[in-house]
Amino acid sequence: MTTYKQNFNESYANNNGVKIFYRDYGPIDGIPILLVQGLGGQLSFWPPHLLSFLTENGFRPIVYDNRDVGLSSRFYNKSFTFLNYLKYYLRLPINSEYLIDDMADDGISVLNALDIDRAHVLGISMGGMIGQIITSKFPERVISYTQLASTILTPSPLNGPSMTIRKLVLKRSMNPNATIEEKLERALRIYSELSIFDYDYLKTEVSEFFLANIKRGGDDNGFGRQVTAILATRDRIKKVRKINRPTLIIHGDKDPMIKVKNAYIAHKNIPNSKLIIVKGMKHLIEEPVFHEFKEDLYEHLINSNVNN
């Protein structure tokens, strides 16, 4: 995995005291598209082939670290992921320092910092949940919405991760202060479960990438707090049903993190949305996977821009 090396500008946006670190790839006269990362993902996780595709086709990719990850503001409460899941299933109140709605406000703060009135929004995994709220809450700021490998439901054993991934995620959230070597091994194990490539390939090709991001991101405590935010956010389906912007839903038929049936449920609940199921795709957008839907993405973005 390589880093996209085109020139970019970096700075902080401010959402009521929460600092959000962003990177603007430009060009300044390109059509803005805000990319929203998933659970525990840093802005550097966006693949170079996606960013270059967007800039080469007249778009202006803007990426950022969600709160509690990367270089953005961190919170402090300890998160007890297993206990919060138990509370969720028992319909008990879950105490969270923030909700997905607050994370949606973070995305808008980035657009505000850049004086951007309207942008396309593309979110992956948890970033899709955030993108749903941005699009439903701030329709006047959104040209179109693209949802990648995400869900309108709260993840559970019925619609969420496989048993293997649940164990890996729980291990990560319960041991945020692991050594760098442990974090690297853990990241590679999770990534290999979500990737079309096997573990041995990834260990050879992307170890340096993950090591650099582990050092950039520091402690891993925000991971559990982001899980808690997902569990604590209520009534997201009601908000999703209010989406009135052009919407493209892309999902892999082999996704082990968020089962493919979530895509059909989202398609049913988001008015006038378009659904694309990508054969062989898991949870990530590796270059061979991206090749399968990049033209559909381009058509969606261009047509939405013309018609709105």
C-alpha positions as CSV (number, residue, x, y, z in Angstrom):
1,M,0.0,0.0,0.0
2,T,1.4,3.4,-1.0
3,T,0.6,6.9,0.0
4,Y,-1.0,9.3,-2.4
5,K,1.7,12.0,-2.9
6,Q,-0.1,14.7,-4.7
7,N,0.2,18.1,-3.0
8,F,-2.3,18.8,-0.3
9,N,-3.2,21.3,2.4
10,E,-3.7,20.3,6.0
11,S,-5.2,22.1,8.9
12,Y,-7.8,21.8,11.7
13,A,-11.5,22.5,11.7
14,N,-13.3,23.4,15.0
15,N,-16.6,22.0,16.1
16,N,-17.4,23.6,19.4
17,G,-14.0,23.0,20.8
18,V,-13.4,19.6,19.1
19,K,-10.5,19.9,16.7
20,I,-10.8,17.9,13.5
21,F,-7.7,17.4,11.4
22,Y,-8.3,17.4,7.7
23,R,-6.4,17.2,4.4
24,D,-7.6,18.9,1.2
25,Y,-6.2,17.4,-1.9
26,G,-7.6,20.2,-4.2
27,P,-7.7,21.5,-6.8
28,I,-9.5,24.5,-5.4
29,D,-11.7,24.7,-8.5
30,G,-12.5,21.0,-8.3
31,I,-16.0,19.7,-7.3
32,P,-15.7,19.0,-3.5
33,I,-16.2,15.5,-2.2
34,L,-16.0,14.8,1.5
35,L,-14.7,11.3,2.3
36,V,-15.7,10.0,5.7
37,Q,-13.6,7.1,7.2
38,G,-14.8,4.1,9.2
39,L,-14.3,2.8,12.7
40,G,-10.8,3.5,13.9
41,G,-9.7,4.6,10.4
42,Q,-7.4,7.5,9.9
43,L,-7.5,9.9,6.9
44,S,-4.4,8.2,5.6
45,F,-6.4,5.0,5.1
46,W,-8.1,6.3,1.9
47,P,-6.4,4.4,-1.0
48,P,-4.4,6.3,-3.6
49,H,-6.3,4.8,-6.5
50,L,-9.5,6.3,-5.3
51,L,-8.0,9.7,-4.6
52,S,-6.2,9.9,-7.9
53,F,-9.4,8.8,-9.8
54,L,-11.3,11.6,-8.2
55,T,-8.7,14.3,-8.8
56,E,-8.1,13.2,-12.4
57,N,-11.9,13.5,-13.1
58,G,-12.3,17.0,-11.8
59,F,-13.1,16.4,-8.1
60,R,-11.6,17.8,-5.0
61,P,-11.2,15.1,-2.3
62,I,-11.3,16.2,1.3
63,V,-10.4,13.7,4.0
64,Y,-10.3,14.0,7.7
65,D,-9.6,12.1,11.0
66,N,-12.8,11.4,12.8
67,R,-12.9,12.6,16.4
68,D,-11.0,10.3,18.8
69,V,-8.6,9.0,16.1
70,G,-5.5,10.2,14.3
71,L,-4.6,13.8,14.9
72,S,-8.1,15.0,15.8
73,S,-9.3,15.7,19.4
74,R,-9.4,12.7,21.8
75,F,-11.8,12.0,24.6
76,Y,-11.1,10.5,27.9
77,N,-13.7,8.1,29.3
78,K,-12.8,4.4,29.3
79,S,-15.1,2.4,27.1
80,F,-16.3,-1.0,28.1
81,T,-17.4,-2.4,24.8
82,F,-18.7,-5.8,26.0
83,L,-20.7,-4.2,28.7
84,N,-22.1,-1.6,26.3
85,Y,-23.2,-4.4,23.8
86,L,-24.9,-6.1,26.7
87,K,-26.7,-2.8,27.6
88,Y,-27.7,-2.4,24.0
89,Y,-29.4,-5.8,23.8
90,L,-31.1,-5.3,27.2
91,R,-32.3,-1.8,26.0
92,L,-30.5,-0.1,28.8
93,P,-29.1,3.4,28.6
94,I,-25.6,3.6,27.2
95,N,-23.4,6.5,28.3
96,S,-21.4,7.9,25.5
97,E,-19.4,11.1,25.3
98,Y,-20.7,11.7,21.8
99,L,-23.0,10.3,19.2
100,I,-22.9,9.7,15.4
101,D,-24.8,12.9,15.1
102,D,-21.9,14.8,16.7
103,M,-19.5,13.1,14.3
104,A,-21.7,14.3,11.4
105,D,-21.3,17.8,12.7
106,D,-17.6,17.3,12.6
107,G,-17.8,16.7,8.9
108,I,-19.8,19.9,8.4
109,S,-17.2,21.8,10.4
110,V,-14.5,20.7,7.8
111,L,-16.6,22.1,5.0
112,N,-17.1,25.3,7.0
113,A,-13.4,25.6,7.6
114,L,-12.8,25.4,3.8
115,D,-15.7,27.8,2.9
116,I,-17.4,25.0,0.9
117,D,-21.2,25.5,0.7
118,R,-22.0,22.1,-0.9
119,A,-20.1,18.8,-1.5
120,H,-20.6,15.2,-2.4
121,V,-20.4,12.9,0.6
122,L,-18.9,9.5,0.5
123,G,-18.7,7.3,3.6
124,I,-17.3,3.8,4.2
125,S,-18.4,1.5,7.1
126,M,-19.0,3.7,10.2
127,G,-18.3,6.6,7.9
128,G,-21.4,5.6,6.0
129,M,-23.4,6.0,9.2
130,I,-21.9,9.4,9.6
131,G,-22.6,10.3,6.0
132,Q,-26.2,9.2,6.4
133,I,-26.7,11.8,9.2
134,I,-24.8,14.5,7.3
135,T,-27.1,13.9,4.3
136,S,-30.3,13.8,6.2
137,K,-29.5,16.6,8.7
138,F,-27.8,19.0,6.2
139,P,-29.4,18.3,2.8
140,E,-28.6,21.8,1.6
141,R,-24.9,21.1,2.1
142,V,-24.9,17.8,0.2
143,I,-24.8,17.3,-3.6
144,S,-25.0,13.5,-3.4
145,Y,-24.3,10.7,-1.0
146,T,-22.4,7.5,-1.7
147,Q,-22.5,4.7,0.9
148,L,-19.7,2.0,0.8
149,A,-19.9,-1.2,2.9
150,S,-22.2,0.3,5.5
151,T,-25.6,-0.1,7.2
152,I,-28.5,1.9,8.5
153,L,-28.9,-0.6,11.4
154,T,-26.9,-1.0,14.6
155,P,-24.5,-3.9,14.0
156,S,-25.4,-7.1,15.8
157,P,-24.7,-10.8,15.4
158,L,-27.6,-11.0,12.9
159,N,-26.4,-8.3,10.5
160,G,-22.8,-7.5,11.7
161,P,-19.4,-9.0,11.8
162,S,-18.5,-12.6,11.6
163,M,-17.5,-14.4,14.8
164,T,-13.8,-14.1,13.9
165,I,-14.0,-10.3,13.3
166,R,-16.1,-9.8,16.4
167,K,-13.4,-11.4,18.5
168,L,-10.7,-9.3,16.9
169,V,-12.6,-6.1,17.3
170,L,-13.4,-6.9,20.9
171,K,-9.8,-7.7,21.6
172,R,-8.7,-4.3,20.1
173,S,-11.3,-2.3,22.1
174,M,-10.4,-4.1,25.4
175,N,-6.6,-3.7,25.0
176,P,-6.0,-0.2,23.5
177,N,-2.5,0.1,25.2
178,A,-1.0,-2.9,23.5
179,T,2.6,-2.7,22.4
180,I,3.4,-1.5,18.8
181,E,4.2,-5.1,17.8
182,E,0.9,-6.3,19.2
183,K,-1.0,-3.5,17.5
184,L,0.7,-4.3,14.2
185,E,-0.1,-8.0,14.4
186,R,-3.7,-7.2,15.4
187,A,-4.1,-4.7,12.5
188,L,-2.9,-7.1,10.0
189,R,-5.2,-9.9,11.3
190,I,-8.2,-7.6,11.1
191,Y,-7.2,-6.2,7.7
192,S,-6.7,-9.7,6.2
193,E,-10.2,-10.7,7.3
194,L,-11.6,-7.7,5.5
195,S,-9.4,-7.8,2.4
196,I,-9.5,-9.8,-0.8
197,F,-5.8,-10.4,-0.2
198,D,-4.5,-13.1,2.2
199,Y,-2.5,-12.4,5.4
200,D,0.9,-13.4,4.1
201,Y,0.6,-11.0,1.2
202,L,-0.6,-8.2,3.4
203,K,2.2,-8.8,6.0
204,T,4.7,-8.3,3.2
205,E,3.1,-5.4,1.4
206,V,1.5,-3.2,4.0
207,S,3.4,-3.7,7.3
208,E,5.3,-0.4,6.9
209,F,2.0,1.4,6.1
210,F,0.3,0.1,9.3
211,L,3.3,0.7,11.4
212,A,3.5,4.4,10.3
213,N,-0.3,4.8,11.0
214,I,0.0,3.2,14.4
215,K,2.7,5.7,15.3
216,R,0.7,8.5,13.8
217,G,-2.5,7.6,15.6
218,G,-1.0,7.0,19.1
219,D,-3.2,5.2,21.6
220,D,-6.2,3.1,20.5
221,N,-8.7,4.2,23.2
222,G,-10.9,6.0,20.7
223,F,-11.7,2.8,18.9
224,G,-13.9,1.6,21.8
225,R,-15.5,5.0,22.3
226,Q,-16.5,5.1,18.6
227,V,-18.1,1.7,19.0
228,T,-20.0,3.1,22.0
229,A,-21.2,6.0,19.9
230,I,-22.6,3.7,17.3
231,L,-24.5,1.7,20.0
232,A,-25.7,4.8,21.8
233,T,-27.1,6.5,18.7
234,R,-30.8,6.0,18.4
235,D,-33.4,6.5,15.7
236,R,-30.9,6.5,12.8
237,I,-33.4,4.7,10.5
238,K,-36.0,7.5,10.9
239,K,-33.3,10.0,9.9
240,V,-32.1,7.9,7.0
241,R,-35.7,7.8,5.5
242,K,-35.6,11.6,5.2
243,I,-32.6,11.5,2.8
244,N,-33.6,13.3,-0.4
245,R,-30.2,13.6,-2.1
246,P,-29.1,11.3,-5.0
247,T,-27.8,8.2,-3.2
248,L,-25.6,5.3,-4.4
249,I,-25.2,2.2,-2.2
250,I,-22.2,0.0,-3.0
251,H,-21.6,-3.3,-1.1
252,G,-19.6,-6.4,-1.5
253,D,-21.4,-9.8,-1.6
254,K,-18.6,-11.3,0.6
255,D,-18.4,-8.6,3.3
256,P,-17.6,-10.3,6.6
257,M,-17.9,-7.0,8.6
258,I,-21.3,-5.8,7.6
259,K,-23.4,-8.5,5.9
260,V,-24.6,-7.8,2.4
261,K,-28.3,-7.9,3.4
262,N,-27.6,-4.5,5.1
263,A,-27.3,-3.0,1.6
264,Y,-30.7,-4.2,0.5
265,I,-32.2,-2.8,3.7
266,A,-30.6,0.6,3.2
267,H,-31.7,0.6,-0.5
268,K,-35.3,-0.1,0.7
269,N,-35.3,2.7,3.2
270,I,-33.4,5.5,1.4
271,P,-35.7,7.0,-1.2
272,N,-34.7,6.8,-4.9
273,S,-31.3,5.2,-4.0
274,K,-29.4,3.0,-6.5
275,L,-27.8,-0.3,-5.3
276,I,-24.7,-2.0,-6.7
277,I,-23.6,-5.3,-5.3
278,V,-20.0,-6.1,-6.2
279,K,-19.1,-9.8,-6.6
280,G,-16.1,-10.9,-4.6
281,M,-15.8,-7.6,-2.7
282,K,-15.3,-7.8,1.1
283,H,-15.2,-4.7,3.2
284,L,-12.4,-2.7,1.6
285,I,-11.9,-0.9,-1.7
286,E,-8.7,-2.4,-3.1
287,E,-7.7,-1.5,-6.6
288,P,-9.2,-4.6,-8.3
289,V,-12.5,-4.1,-6.4
290,F,-12.6,-0.3,-7.2
291,H,-12.2,-1.2,-10.9
292,E,-15.5,-3.0,-10.7
293,F,-17.6,0.1,-9.7
294,K,-15.5,3.2,-10.4
295,E,-17.5,4.0,-13.6
296,D,-20.8,3.7,-11.7
297,L,-19.4,6.0,-9.0
298,Y,-18.3,8.6,-11.7
299,E,-21.7,8.5,-13.4
300,H,-23.4,9.0,-10.0
301,L,-21.3,11.9,-9.1
302,I,-21.4,13.7,-12.4
303,N,-25.1,13.2,-12.9
304,S,-25.9,14.4,-9.4
305,N,-23.7,17.5,-9.9
306,V,-25.5,18.3,-13.2
307,N,-29.0,17.7,-11.8
308,N,-28.5,19.5,-8.5
